[in-house]
Each structure stands twice: as C-alpha cells, then as structure tokens.
Amino acid sequence: MYIEDGFTELKSKLTKDIKKEIIAFANTHGGKIYIGIDDDGNVVGLDNIKEDIEALSCMIRERINPDLVLYTNIEEQKINDKKIIVVDIMEGSNKPYYLIDKGLKPTGVYLRYGNTSAPANENIIKKMIIDSESLSFENMKSQNQDLHFEYLEMIFKEKDIVFNKEKLKVLNLVNLDGEYTNLGLLLSDECPFSVKCAIFSGNNKLEFQDRKEFSGSVLKQVNDCFNYFDLFNRIKGKIVGLERIDTKDYPDYALRESLLNAIIHRDYSFSGSILVSLFNNRFEITSLGGLVKGVSMEDIYSGISASRNSNLANIFYRLKYVESFGTGIERIMESYVDYDKKPVFLTTPNTFKVVLYNVNYVDIEEDNPIINNLSQEEQIIEYLRLNNKINRVQVERLLGLSKSRTTDILNIMLKNNIIKQEGSGRATYYILNNN
C-alpha cells in the first residue's frame, strides 16, 4: 500500500503541476513521486507511459531552474501488469529551485511540508539563497552509490599512494555515514560528466575534421583529452643560425592548464559537457559555471584563487597534476610571453571560456600591410568581431598597455560611437556599436 508522506507523493496521472512537487522535494530533503497511483494508494497505471516520460523529462529540463537533471531519476516500473513512473528526486545543491516562468518568488518556489507542497515565502527564499552558497556539490551524497574506482586506483599506484577505504574517507570521497559523495562520483569510473571535443578544418564551424567525447573518471578525461590534443598540436621548425628550433602550435602547458582549470573549477550542478573546439588558428575550451561568486577577472589575473570544488582541486594537487593553487591563468599567460597573440579569457554568468591562439598560424593576408599594421583601435574592433565583447583588462593585455592608456583609448572609442559600454563596476564590458 502506498501512502503520501514527507518523502512520497502519489499522482494518478501526469499533470503540469507535477513540476511544483519536483521543486518542493529538491528544495527540501528529496523524495519520490509515483505517477500512476491515486491518492488512496491504488495502482491505476498509465496508458501512454513513453509519451509521459518524454513530457516529464522535458518539464524538468526546460521549465525548472537551476538545472535539476543531475538530481532526478525517472524509471518505468510494472506493478500487477500496470505500468507506472517513479521519479526519484534528490535534495539539490543549488537552491532555491523554481519555475522558470514564475521566477524567484513565492509563486515559483515550493517546499515540502509533511505530505503537501506549498509556496515558500520571501524570507525563506532569501535564506535558501544564502545557505546554498555554503552548500558544496562535491560534498553531497551521490545519487549513484554503485561506484567503482579502477582508474583512480591505478593512478594512486603509479604515484605510490595508498588506496583503501580509509583513504577514500580522508579525501572526502566517502562521507561520515560511509556513503559515496559527489566527489567520489566525479573520480569514479561511472562519472556522468564528459568532455566533448571537435576539430574543425578551418577557422569556423562549417566543416568537421574529427570529433570525440571523453568520459569516465575526471582523471581519465584529463589524460585522454591531453593525448588527443597532442595528435593535432603540430610542430613547426625554423632555422636560426645553425640551429633548428621546433615550436608547437600551442604551448603544452597552456593546453594542459586550460583543460585542468575547466575540469577542476566547473560547476557540476549543471549537467552539460565541457566543450573543446580546435580551429586552424585557435583552441577554445568552455566550461560551465562562470566565475565563483565574488571573484572578478581582475582578481583572476592577479593570481587570486577561489575554488568551487576545493576537495577535487586538492586531489589534483596531491597527484601533482597541478603545481600550486591559483597560478593557472598566470602561467598560461607566461607560456605565451614570447608571442604576439595572447590568451583570452571570456566569462558569462554561467560559462568560462579560454581562447589560445595558434602561435604558428599564418594568415594568408599577413603580407597585406593594412592587415599587418592594425592600429590599436582596429585591433580592439577585430577582437570584438571575433568575440563579441571585451573588458578593460583584456584590452590591456591585447595591446600591452597601461591601465590609464587603455582607459583613454576606450573613452575615445566610446566618444566616437565605435563601441558601447555595458554593465557596471567590475562587470563592465564593451561591444561594437552597430547603430
């Protein structure tokens, strides 16, 4: 007999209001929804279960924010020859969850009270926002407890590090109750996240040359991806005096550090993949999550580090995948110190992109003196045509100028209506004025 309680909701059929129940469980302590069982606990079944599962999946993906896909599991079950749907919802790490069309207000945010779901008041919503900032995804219990660590154990043995249950607890892969955490999930062979790589034949996305997706433990993804990049990181040689100097298209350190940063610092409460694109003239890697709250690009350039996944970062440090904390961006820049084109770092509220330029790439128009001798304003305009927006710090690094000189150039371009200013304070950036 099925009975509704604080962890169980019964629904005779799929309705649009089920989104409120899902949000309520995710915002409270998790629970299960049985679709195809009426309020009295009788199994009535569903006639079009495949269509219902598809509609339910669409609701979760497209009607609820933040992303809840990782915290929900939808299963088809059969009871007495009748088919039902069981939705298992875990407590989320990025509260409050809400209806996209209603927003962060009582009509959009729900909580579970006993066997009912009800709107949250504004004070509770504010408290949830504050509390969620201290709730780390990596420390939460993994929904998948059937995890294996063959790759991690192999790496530990290579590094001469003891691998046992006690070590898993020390490293926070297992919590005090003996359950695997999400950190354990990330390092396990069953890790659900991946890196998707695409190699293009030109400087745009019109023609694929190759594509691959790398999965498994995030440690395995790092090694597999770097080996894959190396296949396409060509070497160009030139003669200087009596010596031949070979130069790779991309400094190995910059490639590896960009990949490590993307994997270590991404926001795993999003269910998407890290995206890598390799063009003839540049390499781009985009991870989910944007900057950690309270940290600006200026802070990053200054070497300030604030890790979203501190335990994961610590493991990479212990395994000597990274040399020290907070120096990644600085060292990427240092690896390009002898080249004209510098790495570019672009951020939005939910993404962080690194662009590395091919140091051996020669544009067919390079011999054209107009192209070869762009003015400072023209360089900014050309950058904006490729990247849509730029901030002051990026202009400084692009032109190699001081803060005051950069500000003067930007003010002149603003006055002449060449560019427009968006945002304010640290979030200020510039776009082309197409009016």
N, C-alpha and C positions, 0 to 999 in steps of 0.2 A: 504494500500500500504506500502510495506517495503522498506526502504531506508538505505543505508550504511552511517554511520557517525562515530564519535569518540567512540561510545559505541555499535555499531551494525556492524556485519559482516554477509554477505549473501554467502551461498555456495549451488550450485545446487546438489552437491553430496559430499560424504566423500572422502577426499584425505589425503595422508600422510602429506602434507604441512599444514594441519589444526593445527598441533602442534605449528607452529610458531605464528598463530593467538592467540591461547590459552596463550602462553607465553607472547605475547605482551600485552594482556589485564591484565594478572596477574602482570606484571611488571609496569603497568601504573596506570589505575584507574578502572579496571574491565570493563565488558561489556557482551554482548550476541552474540552468533553465531547461526544463523538459517541455518540448513542443510536440503536442500530440497526446497530452494527458490533461484532462479537465480539472477544474478546481476541487472536485471531490476525490481526485486521485485515480479516476478511471482512465484506462488506456483507450483512446478513441482512434489513434493513428492518423496518418496523413496520406492523402491521395496522390499528391504531386511532390514527392519529397525532394527530387533532384532540383526542380524549379525553386522550391522553398530554400534549399541550401544555397543555391546561387544567389537568390534575392537577399538572404541573410548575410552572406559574405559581402555583398555589395553595400549593404547598410553599414556594416562595421568599417569597411574601407573608406567609404565616401561620405558618411553622414555623422561620423564621430571624430572629435579632435581632443587631444593629440592621438597619434596612431596607436590603435589598440590591437592590431593584428597579432603581434607577438604574445599578447596576454589572453588570447581567446583560442579555444579549440572546438571545432564543430565536428560531431560524429553522428553517423546514422546507426540506429540500433533497432533491433526487432524484438518485440515482446508479444507473445501469443499470436504470431503471424501478422502483427500490426507494426508498421514502421513509424518510428519517432525520431526526433532530432534532439541530441543532448549538446548544449552549449556550456562548456566549462570556462569560466571567466576567473582569471587571477587578479588579485589586487594590483593595480598599476603603479609604476614608479614616477609617473609624470602628471600627477593630479594637479588640478581637477580636470576630469574628462567631461565633455559637454557636447551638446547637439550643435553642429556647425551652423545651422540656420537660426539658432537662438542665441548663441554666444555665451560668455561667462556671466550669466545672471540666473536668478532662481528658476526661470522657465527653461533653462538649458542644462543646469547641473542638478544631478539627482544623487541621493544617498539611500542606503538600505536601513530601514528601521523595523526590526522584527521581521514579519513576513510581508511587509509592504515597502514600496519605493516611493519616496517623496522628494519634492524640490528642496534644495539646500538654500538657506538664507544667505544674505550678502556677507555677513560676518564669518560664517563657516567657509564660504568660498575664499575669502581673503586669507583665512588661517591655512586652508589647504595649499594655497599658492606658496605661502611662507614655508610650510612644513615640507613641501615637495622639493624645495631647494636643498634640503639636507638629506633627502632620501636617495641613496645611490642605487642605480640599476644593478651594478655588479655585485652588490651585497645582498640583493633579494634572492629568495628561494627560486630555483629554476623550475619551470613548469615540467620540464623533462628530467626525470630522475634516473632514467636508464642510460647512463653516460659511460663512455669508455675513453681511455687515455693512452692508447698505444703510441701515438706520435709524441705526446708530451713526455712519456716515459723514455722514449728513445733519445729525445733532446737532453733530458736530465742525465742520462747515462753518458752521453757524449761530453757533457760539461762536468762529469764526475760529481753529480749532486744526488743525494739520497732521494729515492722516490718511494713513499709509503703513505698510508692513511694519515699518519700524524703530520707529515709534511703538507698534505692537502689542507689540513685544518690550519696550520701555521700560515699558509699562503692565502687563506680565505676562500679556497675552492669548495670547502665544506663548512657549514655553519655549526654553531654550538649544539644543534639538535641532530647533527650527523647527516644533514641534507645538503645536496649539491646546491651551490649558489649560481647566479648567472655568470659569475666569473669562471666557475667550473664549466659552465655550458660553452663559454667562448673558447676555452682551451681544450675542450673535448673534441673527439672525432666527429661528434654529432652537431657541432656548431651550425646553426641555421643561417648564418650570415655568409656573404661571399664577396668576392671582388670580380667585377666584370671588366674585361679588357677588350679594346677594339683597336686594330691597326688599320689606318687609312692610307690610301695610295697618294693622296695629295695633301693640301693644306685645309681641306674642308671634309665634310662627312658624306660626300656623294658616292664614294667607292670604297668598299671594304677590301682590305688585303688579307686580314685574318682576325679572328675573334675567339676568345676563350673565357670561361668562367672558372674561378678557383674557389674551392670550398674546403671543408674540414677545419681542424683546429686553426685559430688565427696565426699560430706559429708556422704551420704548414703553408698557409696562404702567403705569408711574407716570403718564405724561401722559394715557393713555386713561382710567385709573381716576379721576384727579382731575377730568377733564372730565365724566365720568359722574356723579360725586358732585355736581358743581356743578348738574346738572339737577334734583337733588332737595333741594338746600340752599336752602330757601325764605327769602325776605326778609319780615320783619315791620316795619312802620313805626309809630312813635308820635310824637305831638306834644308837644314840651317847650317851653313858651312860644310863641314864634312860629316855632320850628324843627322840622322833621320829621327824626327820627332813624331810619334804617333799620338793622336788625340781622339778620344771617343766623342761621339755626338753629344752625349750627356755625361757629366761627371758622375762616376759611380756613387759617390757619397750623396749627391743631391737626389738621385733616383731612389736610393735606399732610404734616406731620411724622410723623403716625401711620403713614401709608402708606409714607413713605420708611424709617422705622425698621423696619417689617415686612419690606420688601424687602431692605434693606441688611444687617440683622442676623439674618435667619432662618437656620436650619441646612439647607443644601441637600443634605445627605446623606439627608434624608427626601424621599420622592417626592411627598408631598401638595401641595395648593394652599394659598395664603393665603386665608382665609375672611373676607369682609366682610358684615356684616348691618346694615341700616338699618331701624330701627323708628320709630314716631311720636315716641317720647320719648328715643331714644338711638341711637348709632352704635357698633358693635363691630367690631374687626379683630383676628383671631387668626393669629399666625404660628407656625411650627414651630421647636422647638429650645430653648425656655426661655431662661434667663439663661446667659451664658458662665460656665463653671465658676470658682468663687472670687469671683463678684460677687453681692452681695445687693441687694434692693430698696432698702435704706437707702443703699447705695453709689450706686445709680442716681439716687435723689432728691438726693443730694449733688453730682451732676454728674460722677461718676466714669465714664469710658468705657472699655470693653474690647470691641473689635470682633471678632466671629467671622470676618468677611470684610474684612480691613483693606485689601486692594487694591481691592475693589469700593467700599468707603467712600471711598477716595482718589479714585477716578474721579468719583463723585458730587460730591465736594468740588471737584475741578478744574473740573467743568462747572457749578459754582455751584448745584447742586440743594440742597445743604445749606450753611449759612453757616459752621459751625465744628463741630469734633468734641466729642461729649459733652454738648451743651447741649439736645438734642431734648426730653427729658422735662421739663426745667426750663422751656423756652419754651412747651411745651404747657400747663403749669400757669399760666404767666404770661398766656396768651391767655384764661384763664378767671378772671382775678383780680377782675373786676367782677361775677361771677355767683355765686349761692349754691351751685349744684351744681358740684362739681369733678370733673375727670377721674379715672378709677380705673384702676389697673394691676394685673392679676392674672397670676400666674405658676405654672406647674406644672413638673415636671422636663422636659417636652417641648413646652410651649407658652408663649406670651406674649400676653396679651390687653390691648387698650386699650379702655376704655369712655368715650365722650364723650357728655355729656348735651345734649339739645336745649335751648338757653337760652330759646327762645320757647315751649316746650311748657307748656301749662296743663292740669293735671289737672282733670277735671270735678268732683272732690271738693275742690278747693282752697279753696272757700268754707267748708268744714266746719272749725270751729275746732279740733276734735280732731286732724284731719289737718294743719292749718296750723300747729299748735303742738306738734309732737312733742318729747318730752323727748330728752335726749342718749342715754339707753338705748334709747328707741324708735327713734331714727334708726339706731343700730347694728343693732337687730333687723330693721328694714325693709331695710337694706342686705344683711343675711345672707339674708333671704328671696329677694332677687333674685340674689345672687352666691354663696351657699353658704358662703363663708369670707372672713375678713378678718384682716390683721395689724395690729400696733400703729401702724406708720407710716401705714397707710391710715386708721385711726381718728383719728389726729392731724389729718390733712388733711380728713377728713369733718367733724369737729366744730370744727376751727380751734383746738385746744387744745395746751397744752404736753405734753411727754413725761411728766412726773410726774403731771399731772392726768389724762391719758389712762390711765396705768397704774392710778391709783386707781379710775377708773370700771370698767375691765376686771376688776380684782380684786373689786370689789363684785358685778359680774355673775357672776363665777365662784363666789363665795361663796354667792350666791343660786340657783345652778344654772340660770341663764338661758342661759349659754354654756358650752362645753367648750374646753379648751386642747389643741391637737395639735402635734406636732413639738417641737423644742427649739432653743435658741440663736437664730441668725438666721432659722432656718426655722420659728419658732413662729407659729402662726396660731390663730384662734378660729372655732368653728362653733356653731350653735344646739344647745342641749341639748333633744332631743325626748323624753327619757325621762319 
